[in-house]
């Protein structure tokens, strides 16, 4: 829906679409957060032989909030850059943020090496915060997105968007079920540590496949 208004340089329509996407993504993020919190009591049954050094529930909630926040604050803005053929901006910002996050996390791990529990929490939180902070590039490039008072979309446009989003959501859920089921089963029936070892082998396999 964004391509035509962008080609026509219809700023008003773009703002209306972005406002609608913002509301839709906020709903999706809120649903993810609520669904994740509902699963929280069942977490011990999905994770066998976890460490007692850190609170697994706290770590789970941190990553859950980060996932929901990605929908609340910036995912819909990245779509605008993508449609404007400026996805390279997303790639550069993501790469820069990843390097900054790794550097900060190395510093934190070295500074807190005598307190591994605090180091782990600081490592996790710093990565999540930098991930959120990295995705405001669209606001800088298109300040009109911050303006209020955009006209609401017509019913036909909303219907078309909902139809496309429904198909995309089903596709994403199927993809998650396909790629995550093995980790959940290993974690529940063997151990979390085995998931880590398994993940290392998958990472090696992935990069070797890319190189080939």
C-alpha positions in Angstrom: 0.0 0.0 0.0 2.9 2.4 0.5 4.5 2.1 -2.9 1.9 4.2 -4.8 1.8 7.1 -2.3 5.6 7.1 -2.3 5.7 7.2 -6.1 3.1 10.0 -6.1 4.9 11.8 -3.3 1.5 11.9 -1.4 2.8 12.8 2.0 -0.7 12.9 3.5 -1.5 9.3 2.4 1.9 8.1 3.7 1.2 9.7 7.1 -2.2 8.1 7.2 -0.8 4.7 6.3 2.0 5.0 8.9 -0.5 6.0 11.6 -2.6 2.9 10.8 0.5 0.7 10.8 1.6 2.2 14.1 -1.7 1.2 15.7 -1.7 -2.2 14.1 1.9 -3.0 15.2 1.1 -1.7 18.7 -1.7 -4.2 18.9 0.5 -7.0 17.6 3.3 -6.1 20.2 0.8 -6.0 23.0 -0.6 -9.4 22.0 2.9 -10.9 21.9 3.6 -9.5 25.4 0.3 -10.8 26.9 0.7 -14.2 25.3 4.3 -14.4 26.6 3.2 -13.5 30.1 0.5 -16.2 30.0 3.2 -18.8 29.2 5.4 -17.6 32.0 4.0 -20.0 34.7 4.8 -22.9 32.3 8.4 -21.9 31.8 9.9 -24.5 34.2 8.2 -27.3 32.2 9.9 -26.1 29.0 13.4 -25.7 30.5 15.2 -28.6 32.1 18.4 -28.4 34.1 18.7 -24.6 34.1 21.3 -22.7 36.1 20.4 -21.4 39.5 22.7 -18.4 39.2 20.2 -16.2 37.4 16.5 -15.8 37.5 15.3 -17.5 34.2 11.9 -15.8 34.4 13.5 -12.3 34.6 15.7 -13.1 31.5 12.6 -14.4 29.7 10.6 -11.3 30.5 13.5 -9.0 29.3 13.6 -10.7 25.9 9.8 -10.8 25.7 9.6 -7.0 26.4 12.3 -6.4 23.8 10.3 -8.4 21.2 7.1 -6.5 21.9 8.9 -3.1 21.9 10.2 -3.8 18.4 6.6 -3.7 17.2 5.7 -0.7 19.4 8.4 1.7 18.4 10.1 1.0 15.1 9.2 -2.0 13.0 6.6 -0.1 11.0 9.1 2.7 10.3 11.5 0.2 8.9 8.9 -0.7 6.3 8.9 2.9 5.1 12.6 2.8 4.5 12.3 -0.5 2.7 9.5 0.8 0.4 11.6 3.9 -0.4 14.4 1.7 -1.6 16.5 2.8 1.4 16.8 -0.5 3.2 20.6 0.0 3.1 20.0 2.6 5.9 18.5 -0.2 8.1 21.4 -2.4 7.3 24.0 0.2 8.1 22.3 1.2 11.4 21.8 -2.5 12.4 25.5 -3.2 11.7 26.7 -0.1 13.6 24.4 -0.9 16.5 25.6 -4.5 16.6 29.2 -3.4 16.8 28.5 -0.9 19.5 26.5 -3.4 21.5 29.3 -6.0 21.3 31.9 -3.4 22.3 29.8 -2.3 25.3 29.0 -5.9 26.3 32.7 -6.8 26.2 33.5 -3.8 28.5 30.7 -4.8 30.9 31.9 -8.4 31.0 35.5 -7.4 31.7 34.4 -4.7 34.3 32.1 -7.1 36.1 34.1 -10.4 35.7 34.2 -10.8 39.5 30.4 -10.8 39.7 29.2 -13.1 36.9 25.5 -12.8 37.8 25.5 -9.0 37.6 27.6 -9.2 34.4 25.0 -11.5 32.8 22.1 -9.2 33.6 24.1 -6.1 32.4 25.1 -7.9 29.2 21.5 -8.8 28.5 20.0 -5.4 29.2 22.6 -3.4 27.3 22.0 -5.5 24.2 18.3 -5.0 24.4 18.4 -1.2 25.0 20.8 -0.6 22.1 18.6 -2.7 19.9 15.7 -0.4 20.6 17.7 2.8 20.4 19.0 1.9 16.9 15.7 2.1 15.1 14.8 5.8 15.0 16.6 6.6 11.8 13.3 6.9 9.9 12.2 9.7 12.3 15.4 11.6 11.5 15.0 11.2 7.7 11.3 11.9 7.6 10.4 14.3 10.4 6.8 14.6 9.0 6.2 11.2 10.5 6.1 12.9 13.9 3.3 15.2 12.9 -0.2 14.5 14.2 -3.6 14.9 12.7 -3.3 12.4 9.8 -6.6 11.6 8.0 -7.9 8.1 8.7 -7.7 5.5 6.0 -10.8 4.5 4.0 -12.5 1.1 4.7 -11.4 -0.5 1.5 -7.7 0.2 2.1 -7.9 -1.2 5.7 -9.6 -4.3 4.4 -6.9 -4.9 1.8 -4.1 -4.4 4.5 -5.8 -6.8 6.9 -6.0 -9.4 4.2 -2.3 -9.2 3.5 -1.3 -9.0 7.1 -3.4 -12.1 8.0 -1.6 -14.1 5.3 1.8 -12.8 6.4 1.1 -13.6 10.1 0.1 -17.2 9.3 3.3 -17.6 7.3 5.4 -16.2 10.1 3.8 -18.4 12.7 4.4 -21.5 10.5 8.0 -20.4 10.1 8.5 -20.0 13.9 6.9 -23.4 14.6 9.2 -25.0 12.0 12.5 -23.4 13.2 11.8 -23.3 17.0 10.1 -26.6 17.8 13.4 -28.5 17.9 14.9 -26.1 20.5 11.8 -26.2 22.7 11.7 -30.1 22.7 15.4 -30.4 23.4 15.1 -27.8 26.3 12.1 -29.5 27.8 13.2 -33.1 27.5 17.0 -33.0 27.6 18.5 -29.7 29.0 19.0 -26.1 28.2 22.8 -26.6 28.0 22.2 -29.1 25.1 20.2 -26.4 23.3 23.3 -24.2 23.5 25.6 -26.9 22.1 23.1 -27.7 19.4 22.8 -24.0 18.5 26.6 -23.7 18.2 26.6 -26.5 15.6 23.7 -24.9 13.7 25.6 -21.6 13.6 28.7 -23.3 12.1 26.5 -25.2 9.6 24.8 -21.9 8.6 27.9 -20.0 7.9 29.6 -22.9 6.1 26.5 -23.1 3.9 26.7 -19.4 3.2 30.4 -19.7 2.3 29.7 -22.6 0.0 
